Amino acid sequence: MIKKNILLLLLSIMILSPLSGQTYEEIVDKALELTENKDFEAAEQTIKVALRKEPGNPNNILLMVNLGTIQRNLGKLEEALISYNVAIEKYPNSAFIRHNRAALYCEMNRFEDALTDYNTMLLANSVDVEALHRRGLIYLSQKNLLAAEEDFEKMLELDADNLIAKAGLAAIMKRRSEWKEAEEVYSYLIYKDANVAELYLNRAECYMELDKLGKALDDVKKTIELGYNTAEVYILKGKIRLAQYDKQFAKEDFLKAKELGANAEYIEELLSYCK
């Protein structure tokens, strides 16, 4: 920690020295350049220099939003929240700023606070599609299926072929065990974009529940082929293998899932069916 603080201090000195004689605009331009180059540590310090240079500059609100986003990239979530809060205090009706803060709240698992921001945005603008989508996802995670369905349906009223909304409704169908209906939606989404691994994974689950095991296995293989290599994939693959009475391959899949970080106790339970 001491070494890190010393490095940050040295970084600040290195940044402050050449910037001291520059104008506010030049410092801001430098911060933007550093951000584009993903040098977030230097960009953060440079924005702070600009804020100190002209604390009353009206453009500082936009700088505070940029600072919050940079701090999010650095994993400084609490500091990012402070930056966004300062900006929202000045412009409480800015959807742009609230979208950023709501996304940060989700990152911090503060979903009720995120809901408050999305509700505020939708009261001001009921056709904010991004807010509808994000709020629908939160409702879905909270198992509030009716509220989530309302948001996704509203998105479809605004755009009858909104694929994101259709995916949200398919997820709701899965939660309700409406496997055939969900499979049809996922098939449509795959027809529209055949390169989204998660769509194949979701359809594979539907196929398995519909006892279409060959198709389910094909979709899982496609999921892996597209680079979605997670424990969840191998657990589903193992379950399909078990349903096909292929216990040896199922065991290999469950062990692979464990290697990828799946809950060890759950994997042991699954392995007990492979004997």
MARGUTI-265983 format. One record per residue: residue number from 1; residue in three letters; chain; x, y, z of N, C-alpha, C in turn. Coordinates in steps of 0.1 Angstrom, whole numbers. Example, Ala and Ser with C-alpha at 12.3 -4.5 7.8 and 13.67 -1.06 7.14 Angstrom:
# residues 2
1  ALA  A  132  -57  78  123  -45  78  132  -33  78;
2  SER  A  128  -22  71  137  -11  71  129  0  79;
# end
This chain:
# residues 275
1  MET  A  8  -12  0  0  0  0  9  13  0;
2  ILE  A  20  12  8  29  24  9  35  26  -5;
3  LYS  A  40  15  -11  46  17  -24  36  22  -34;
4  LYS  A  23  18  -34  13  23  -43  11  38  -41;
5  ASN  A  10  42  -28  8  56  -26  20  65  -31;
6  ILE  A  32  60  -29  44  67  -34  43  68  -49;
7  LEU  A  39  57  -56  38  57  -70  28  67  -75;
8  LEU  A  16  68  -68  6  77  -71  11  92  -69;
9  LEU  A  18  94  -59  23  107  -56  33  111  -67;
10  LEU  A  42  102  -71  51  105  -81  44  108  -95;
11  LEU  A  34  100  -97  26  102  -109  19  116  -109;
12  SER  A  14  120  -98  8  133  -97  18  144  -99;
13  ILE  A  30  143  -94  40  153  -96  44  154  -110;
14  MET  A  46  142  -117  49  142  -131  39  148  -140;
15  ILE  A  26  146  -136  15  152  -144  14  167  -141;
16  LEU  A  14  171  -128  12  185  -125  23  194  -130;
17  SER  A  35  190  -130  46  199  -134  44  204  -148;
18  PRO  A  42  196  -159  41  202  -172  28  209  -174;
19  LEU  A  17  206  -166  4  212  -168  2  225  -162;
20  SER  A  11  229  -153  9  241  -144  8  253  -153;
21  GLY  A  15  254  -164  15  266  -172  5  265  -184;
22  GLN  A  -3  255  -184  -13  253  -195  -26  259  -192;
23  THR  A  -34  262  -202  -47  268  -200  -57  256  -196;
24  TYR  A  -69  260  -191  -79  250  -187  -82  242  -199;
25  GLU  A  -84  248  -211  -88  240  -223  -77  230  -227;
26  GLU  A  -65  234  -226  -54  226  -229  -53  214  -220;
27  ILE  A  -55  216  -207  -55  205  -197  -67  195  -200;
28  VAL  A  -78  201  -203  -90  192  -206  -87  184  -219;
29  ASP  A  -81  190  -229  -77  182  -241  -68  171  -238;
30  LYS  A  -58  174  -229  -49  164  -225  -56  152  -218;
31  ALA  A  -65  156  -209  -73  145  -202  -80  137  -212;
32  LEU  A  -86  143  -222  -94  135  -232  -85  126  -239;
33  GLU  A  -73  131  -243  -63  123  -250  -59  111  -241;
34  LEU  A  -56  113  -229  -52  102  -220  -63  92  -218;
35  THR  A  -76  97  -217  -87  88  -216  -88  79  -229;
36  GLU  A  -87  85  -240  -88  77  -253  -77  67  -254;
37  ASN  A  -65  70  -248  -54  60  -248  -55  51  -236;
38  LYS  A  -66  52  -228  -69  43  -217  -58  44  -206;
39  ASP  A  -52  55  -205  -43  58  -194  -51  65  -183;
40  PHE  A  -59  57  -176  -69  62  -167  -63  69  -155;
41  GLU  A  -52  63  -150  -46  69  -138  -42  84  -141;
42  ALA  A  -35  85  -152  -31  99  -156  -42  108  -159;
43  ALA  A  -53  102  -166  -64  110  -170  -72  115  -157;
44  GLU  A  -73  107  -147  -79  111  -134  -72  123  -128;
45  GLN  A  -59  122  -127  -51  133  -121  -52  145  -129;
46  THR  A  -52  144  -143  -53  155  -152  -66  163  -150;
47  ILE  A  -77  155  -149  -90  162  -147  -90  169  -134;
48  LYS  A  -84  163  -124  -84  170  -111  -76  183  -112;
49  VAL  A  -66  184  -120  -58  196  -123  -67  206  -129;
50  ALA  A  -75  202  -139  -84  211  -146  -94  217  -136;
51  LEU  A  -100  208  -128  -110  213  -118  -104  223  -108;
52  ARG  A  -92  221  -104  -86  231  -95  -82  244  -102;
53  LYS  A  -79  242  -115  -75  254  -123  -86  264  -124;
54  GLU  A  -98  260  -127  -109  269  -128  -121  262  -122;
55  PRO  A  -122  263  -108  -133  256  -101  -147  261  -104;
56  GLY  A  -148  273  -110  -161  278  -113  -165  276  -128;
57  ASN  A  -157  269  -136  -160  268  -150  -172  259  -152;
58  PRO  A  -182  263  -159  -195  255  -161  -192  242  -167;
59  ASN  A  -181  240  -175  -178  227  -181  -174  217  -171;
60  ASN  A  -172  221  -159  -167  212  -148  -177  200  -145;
61  ILE  A  -190  203  -148  -200  193  -145  -197  181  -155;
62  LEU  A  -194  184  -168  -191  173  -177  -178  166  -173;
63  LEU  A  -169  174  -168  -156  168  -163  -159  159  -152;
64  MET  A  -168  162  -143  -171  154  -131  -177  140  -136;
65  VAL  A  -185  141  -146  -191  128  -152  -179  120  -158;
66  ASN  A  -171  126  -166  -159  119  -171  -150  114  -160;
67  LEU  A  -149  121  -150  -140  117  -139  -147  104  -132;
68  GLY  A  -160  105  -131  -167  93  -125  -165  81  -133;
69  THR  A  -166  82  -146  -164  71  -156  -150  65  -155;
70  ILE  A  -140  74  -155  -126  70  -153  -124  63  -140;
71  GLN  A  -130  68  -129  -128  61  -116  -135  47  -116;
72  ARG  A  -146  46  -124  -152  33  -125  -143  23  -132;
73  ASN  A  -136  28  -142  -126  20  -150  -115  16  -141;
74  LEU  A  -112  24  -131  -101  21  -122  -105  13  -110;
75  GLY  A  -118  10  -109  -123  2  -98  -126  10  -85;
76  LYS  A  -125  24  -87  -128  33  -75  -142  36  -75;
77  LEU  A  -151  27  -71  -165  28  -73  -171  39  -64;
78  GLU  A  -166  39  -51  -171  49  -42  -168  63  -46;
79  GLU  A  -156  65  -51  -151  78  -56  -159  82  -69;
80  ALA  A  -162  72  -77  -170  75  -89  -184  79  -85;
81  LEU  A  -190  73  -75  -203  77  -71  -203  91  -66;
82  ILE  A  -193  95  -59  -192  109  -54  -192  119  -66;
83  SER  A  -184  115  -76  -183  124  -88  -196  125  -95;
84  TYR  A  -203  114  -97  -216  114  -103  -226  122  -95;
85  ASN  A  -226  120  -81  -235  128  -72  -233  143  -74;
86  VAL  A  -221  147  -75  -218  161  -76  -225  167  -89;
87  ALA  A  -223  159  -100  -229  163  -113  -244  163  -112;
88  ILE  A  -250  153  -105  -265  152  -105  -271  163  -96;
89  GLU  A  -263  167  -85  -268  178  -77  -270  191  -85;
90  LYS  A  -261  193  -95  -261  205  -104  -272  203  -114;
91  TYR  A  -273  191  -120  -283  189  -131  -291  176  -128;
92  PRO  A  -301  177  -119  -308  165  -114  -317  159  -125;
93  ASN  A  -320  167  -136  -328  162  -147  -321  157  -159;
94  SER  A  -308  155  -157  -300  150  -168  -301  135  -169;
95  ALA  A  -307  130  -180  -308  116  -181  -294  110  -183;
96  PHE  A  -286  117  -190  -272  112  -193  -265  109  -180;
97  ILE  A  -265  118  -171  -258  116  -158  -264  105  -150;
98  ARG  A  -278  105  -150  -285  95  -142  -282  81  -148;
99  HIS  A  -281  80  -161  -278  67  -167  -265  62  -162;
100  ASN  A  -255  71  -162  -242  67  -157  -242  63  -142;
101  ARG  A  -249  70  -134  -250  67  -120  -257  54  -118;
102  ALA  A  -268  52  -125  -276  40  -123  -268  27  -127;
103  ALA  A  -260  28  -138  -251  17  -142  -241  14  -131;
104  LEU  A  -236  25  -125  -226  23  -114  -233  17  -102;
105  TYR  A  -245  21  -99  -252  14  -88  -254  -1  -90;
106  CYS  A  -257  -4  -102  -258  -19  -106  -245  -26  -104;
107  GLU  A  -234  -19  -108  -221  -25  -106  -217  -27  -91;
108  MET  A  -223  -18  -83  -221  -19  -68  -231  -28  -62;
109  ASN  A  -240  -34  -69  -251  -43  -64  -261  -35  -56;
110  ARG  A  -262  -22  -58  -272  -13  -52  -284  -12  -61;
111  PHE  A  -291  -22  -63  -301  -23  -73  -313  -14  -70;
112  GLU  A  -317  -12  -57  -328  -4  -53  -324  11  -57;
113  ASP  A  -312  15  -54  -308  29  -58  -308  30  -73;
114  ALA  A  -304  20  -80  -305  20  -95  -319  22  -100;
115  LEU  A  -328  14  -93  -342  15  -97  -348  29  -95;
116  THR  A  -343  36  -84  -348  49  -81  -344  59  -93;
117  ASP  A  -332  57  -98  -327  65  -109  -335  62  -122;
118  TYR  A  -337  49  -125  -344  46  -137  -359  50  -136;
119  ASN  A  -365  49  -124  -379  54  -122  -380  69  -125;
120  THR  A  -370  76  -120  -369  91  -121  -368  94  -136;
121  MET  A  -360  87  -143  -358  90  -158  -371  87  -165;
122  LEU  A  -378  76  -162  -389  72  -169  -402  80  -166;
123  LEU  A  -402  87  -154  -412  96  -151  -411  109  -160;
124  ALA  A  -398  112  -163  -396  124  -171  -397  120  -186;
125  ASN  A  -394  108  -189  -394  104  -203  -398  89  -204;
126  SER  A  -411  86  -206  -416  72  -205  -411  64  -217;
127  VAL  A  -405  70  -227  -400  62  -239  -385  61  -239;
128  ASP  A  -379  62  -227  -364  60  -226  -361  45  -227;
129  VAL  A  -358  40  -239  -357  26  -241  -346  20  -232;
130  GLU  A  -335  26  -231  -324  21  -223  -328  19  -208;
131  ALA  A  -335  29  -203  -340  29  -189  -350  17  -188;
132  LEU  A  -359  16  -197  -369  5  -197  -361  -9  -197;
133  HIS  A  -351  -10  -205  -344  -23  -206  -337  -26  -193;
134  ARG  A  -330  -16  -188  -322  -18  -175  -331  -20  -164;
135  ARG  A  -342  -13  -163  -351  -15  -152  -358  -29  -153;
136  GLY  A  -361  -33  -165  -366  -47  -168  -357  -58  -163;
137  LEU  A  -344  -56  -166  -334  -66  -161  -333  -67  -146;
138  ILE  A  -334  -55  -140  -334  -55  -125  -346  -62  -120;
139  TYR  A  -358  -59  -125  -370  -66  -121  -369  -81  -123;
140  LEU  A  -363  -85  -134  -361  -99  -137  -352  -106  -127;
141  SER  A  -341  -99  -123  -332  -105  -113  -339  -106  -100;
142  GLN  A  -349  -97  -97  -356  -97  -84  -369  -107  -85;
143  LYS  A  -370  -113  -96  -381  -123  -99  -395  -116  -99;
144  ASN  A  -394  -103  -102  -407  -95  -104  -410  -96  -119;
145  LEU  A  -416  -107  -122  -417  -110  -137  -428  -101  -143;
146  LEU  A  -438  -98  -136  -449  -90  -142  -443  -76  -145;
147  ALA  A  -436  -70  -136  -430  -57  -138  -420  -57  -150;
148  ALA  A  -412  -68  -150  -402  -69  -161  -409  -70  -174;
149  GLU  A  -419  -78  -174  -427  -80  -187  -433  -67  -192;
150  GLU  A  -438  -59  -183  -444  -46  -187  -433  -38  -194;
151  ASP  A  -421  -37  -188  -410  -29  -194  -406  -34  -208;
152  PHE  A  -405  -47  -209  -401  -53  -222  -412  -51  -233;
153  GLU  A  -424  -53  -228  -436  -51  -237  -436  -36  -242;
154  LYS  A  -433  -27  -233  -433  -13  -236  -422  -10  -247;
155  MET  A  -411  -17  -246  -401  -15  -256  -405  -20  -269;
156  LEU  A  -413  -31  -269  -418  -36  -282  -429  -27  -288;
157  GLU  A  -436  -20  -279  -446  -10  -285  -439  1  -292;
158  LEU  A  -427  4  -287  -419  15  -294  -412  10  -306;
159  ASP  A  -408  -3  -306  -401  -9  -317  -405  -24  -317;
160  ALA  A  -413  -27  -327  -419  -41  -327  -409  -52  -329;
161  ASP  A  -397  -49  -334  -387  -59  -336  -374  -56  -327;
162  ASN  A  -376  -51  -315  -365  -48  -306  -360  -62  -301;
163  LEU  A  -348  -66  -305  -343  -79  -302  -340  -80  -287;
164  ILE  A  -335  -69  -281  -332  -69  -267  -345  -72  -259;
165  ALA  A  -356  -65  -263  -368  -67  -256  -373  -82  -257;
166  LYS  A  -372  -87  -269  -376  -101  -272  -367  -111  -263;
167  ALA  A  -355  -108  -262  -346  -116  -253  -350  -116  -239;
168  GLY  A  -354  -104  -234  -359  -102  -221  -372  -110  -219;
169  LEU  A  -381  -110  -228  -394  -118  -227  -391  -133  -228;
170  ALA  A  -381  -137  -236  -377  -151  -236  -372  -156  -223;
171  ALA  A  -364  -147  -216  -359  -150  -203  -371  -152  -193;
172  ILE  A  -381  -144  -194  -393  -145  -186  -400  -158  -188;
173  MET  A  -401  -162  -201  -408  -174  -205  -400  -186  -198;
174  LYS  A  -387  -186  -198  -379  -196  -192  -382  -197  -177;
175  ARG  A  -383  -185  -171  -386  -185  -156  -400  -191  -153;
176  ARG  A  -409  -190  -163  -422  -196  -162  -423  -210  -167;
177  SER  A  -412  -216  -171  -411  -229  -177  -419  -230  -189;
178  GLU  A  -420  -219  -197  -427  -220  -210  -416  -223  -220;
179  TRP  A  -412  -235  -220  -400  -239  -228  -401  -238  -243;
180  LYS  A  -413  -242  -248  -415  -242  -262  -416  -228  -267;
181  GLU  A  -423  -219  -260  -424  -205  -264  -411  -198  -264;
182  ALA  A  -403  -201  -253  -389  -195  -252  -380  -200  -263;
183  GLU  A  -381  -213  -266  -373  -218  -277  -375  -212  -290;
184  GLU  A  -388  -209  -293  -392  -202  -305  -386  -188  -306;
185  VAL  A  -386  -181  -295  -381  -167  -295  -366  -168  -297;
186  TYR  A  -359  -177  -290  -344  -178  -291  -340  -182  -305;
187  SER  A  -348  -191  -311  -346  -195  -325  -347  -182  -335;
188  TYR  A  -356  -174  -332  -358  -162  -340  -346  -152  -338;
189  LEU  A  -342  -151  -325  -331  -142  -322  -318  -147  -329;
190  ILE  A  -316  -160  -329  -304  -166  -335  -305  -164  -350;
191  TYR  A  -317  -165  -356  -318  -162  -370  -314  -148  -373;
192  LYS  A  -317  -139  -364  -314  -125  -366  -299  -122  -364;
193  ASP  A  -293  -130  -355  -278  -128  -352  -273  -141  -347;
194  ALA  A  -266  -148  -356  -261  -162  -353  -248  -162  -346;
195  ASN  A  -243  -151  -341  -230  -151  -334  -230  -147  -320;
196  VAL  A  -242  -149  -313  -243  -145  -299  -244  -158  -291;
197  ALA  A  -233  -161  -284  -232  -174  -277  -243  -176  -267;
198  GLU  A  -247  -166  -260  -256  -167  -249  -270  -172  -254;
199  LEU  A  -273  -168  -267  -286  -172  -273  -286  -187  -274;
200  TYR  A  -275  -193  -279  -274  -208  -281  -275  -215  -267;
201  LEU  A  -269  -209  -257  -269  -215  -244  -283  -215  -239;
202  ASN  A  -290  -204  -240  -304  -204  -235  -313  -213  -243;
203  ARG  A  -311  -214  -256  -319  -223  -264  -316  -238  -261;
204  ALA  A  -304  -240  -258  -300  -254  -254  -307  -258  -241;
205  GLU  A  -309  -249  -232  -316  -253  -220  -331  -256  -223;
206  CYS  A  -336  -248  -232  -350  -251  -237  -351  -264  -243;
207  TYR  A  -342  -267  -252  -342  -280  -259  -341  -292  -250;
208  MET  A  -332  -290  -239  -331  -301  -230  -344  -303  -222;
209  GLU  A  -351  -292  -218  -363  -294  -211  -374  -300  -220;
210  LEU  A  -373  -298  -233  -382  -303  -243  -378  -317  -248;
211  ASP  A  -367  -322  -241  -362  -336  -245  -357  -337  -259;
212  LYS  A  -352  -326  -264  -345  -326  -277  -330  -325  -275;
213  LEU  A  -325  -336  -270  -312  -337  -264  -301  -335  -275;
214  GLY  A  -303  -340  -287  -293  -338  -297  -292  -324  -301;
215  LYS  A  -303  -317  -303  -303  -303  -306  -296  -295  -294;
216  ALA  A  -300  -299  -282  -294  -292  -270  -279  -293  -270;
217  LEU  A  -274  -305  -273  -259  -307  -273  -253  -299  -284;
218  ASP  A  -259  -298  -296  -254  -290  -307  -253  -276  -303;
219  ASP  A  -263  -270  -296  -263  -256  -292  -252  -254  -282;
220  VAL  A  -250  -263  -273  -239  -261  -263  -226  -261  -269;
221  LYS  A  -224  -270  -279  -211  -270  -286  -209  -257  -294;
222  LYS  A  -220  -252  -300  -219  -239  -307  -215  -228  -297;
223  THR  A  -221  -228  -285  -218  -218  -275  -203  -218  -272;
224  ILE  A  -197  -230  -270  -183  -231  -267  -175  -226  -279;
225  GLU  A  -179  -230  -291  -172  -226  -303  -171  -211  -305;
226  LEU  A  -182  -204  -300  -182  -189  -300  -175  -183  -289;
227  GLY  A  -168  -191  -281  -159  -185  -270  -165  -183  -257;
228  TYR  A  -177  -188  -255  -184  -187  -242  -180  -199  -233;
229  ASN  A  -169  -198  -226  -163  -210  -220  -164  -208  -205;
230  THR  A  -176  -210  -199  -179  -208  -185  -183  -221  -178;
231  ALA  A  -183  -221  -165  -188  -233  -157  -202  -236  -161;
232  GLU  A  -210  -226  -162  -225  -227  -165  -227  -236  -178;
233  VAL  A  -218  -233  -188  -219  -241  -201  -217  -256  -198;
234  TYR  A  -206  -259  -191  -202  -273  -189  -212  -280  -179;
235  ILE  A  -218  -273  -170  -228  -279  -162  -240  -283  -170;
236  LEU  A  -245  -274  -179  -256  -278  -188  -252  -289  -197;
237  LYS  A  -240  -289  -203  -235  -299  -212  -235  -313  -204;
238  GLY  A  -230  -312  -192  -230  -325  -184  -244  -330  -181;
239  LYS  A  -253  -321  -179  -267  -326  -176  -273  -332  -189;
240  ILE  A  -270  -326  -200  -275  -332  -213  -269  -346  -215;
241  ARG  A  -256  -347  -212  -249  -360  -213  -255  -370  -204;
242  LEU  A  -259  -366  -192  -265  -375  -182  -279  -380  -188;
243  ALA  A  -286  -370  -193  -299  -374  -199  -298  -384  -211;
244  GLN  A  -286  -384  -217  -283  -393  -228  -277  -406  -223;
245  TYR  A  -276  -407  -209  -270  -419  -203  -255  -420  -206;
246  ASP  A  -248  -409  -209  -234  -409  -212  -226  -404  -199;
247  LYS  A  -225  -412  -189  -221  -408  -176  -206  -404  -176;
248  GLN  A  -198  -410  -184  -183  -407  -185  -181  -393  -190;
249  PHE  A  -187  -390  -201  -186  -376  -207  -192  -366  -197;
250  ALA  A  -203  -370  -191  -210  -360  -181  -200  -357  -170;
251  LYS  A  -193  -368  -165  -184  -366  -154  -173  -356  -158;
252  GLU  A  -168  -358  -171  -157  -349  -176  -162  -334  -176;
253  ASP  A  -174  -333  -181  -180  -319  -181  -182  -313  -168;
254  PHE  A  -186  -320  -158  -188  -315  -145  -175  -312  -138;
255  LEU  A  -165  -320  -141  -151  -317  -135  -145  -304  -142;
256  LYS  A  -149  -302  -155  -144  -290  -162  -151  -278  -156;
257  ALA  A  -164  -279  -152  -171  -269  -146  -165  -265  -133;
258  LYS  A  -161  -275  -125  -155  -273  -112  -141  -265  -114;
259  GLU  A  -134  -269  -124  -121  -263  -127  -124  -248  -131;
260  LEU  A  -135  -245  -137  -138  -231  -141  -145  -223  -130;
261  GLY  A  -146  -229  -118  -150  -221  -106  -164  -224  -101;
262  ALA  A  -171  -235  -106  -184  -238  -101  -184  -243  -87;
263  ASN  A  -195  -241  -80  -196  -245  -66  -193  -260  -64;
264  ALA  A  -183  -262  -56  -177  -276  -54  -188  -285  -49;
265  GLU  A  -196  -281  -39  -206  -289  -33  -216  -293  -44;
266  TYR  A  -220  -284  -52  -230  -287  -62  -225  -297  -72;
267  ILE  A  -212  -295  -76  -205  -304  -86  -205  -318  -80;
268  GLU  A  -202  -319  -67  -201  -332  -61  -215  -339  -62;
269  GLU  A  -225  -332  -60  -239  -337  -61  -241  -342  -75;
270  LEU  A  -237  -334  -85  -239  -339  -99  -230  -351  -102;
271  LEU  A  -218  -351  -97  -209  -363  -99  -215  -376  -94;
272  SER  A  -223  -374  -83  -229  -386  -77  -238  -394  -87;
273  TYR  A  -243  -386  -97  -252  -393  -106  -244  -399  -118;
274  CYS  A  -231  -398  -118  -223  -403  -129  -217  -417  -125;
275  LYS  A  -220  -422  -114  -214  -435  -109  -221  -446  -116;
# end
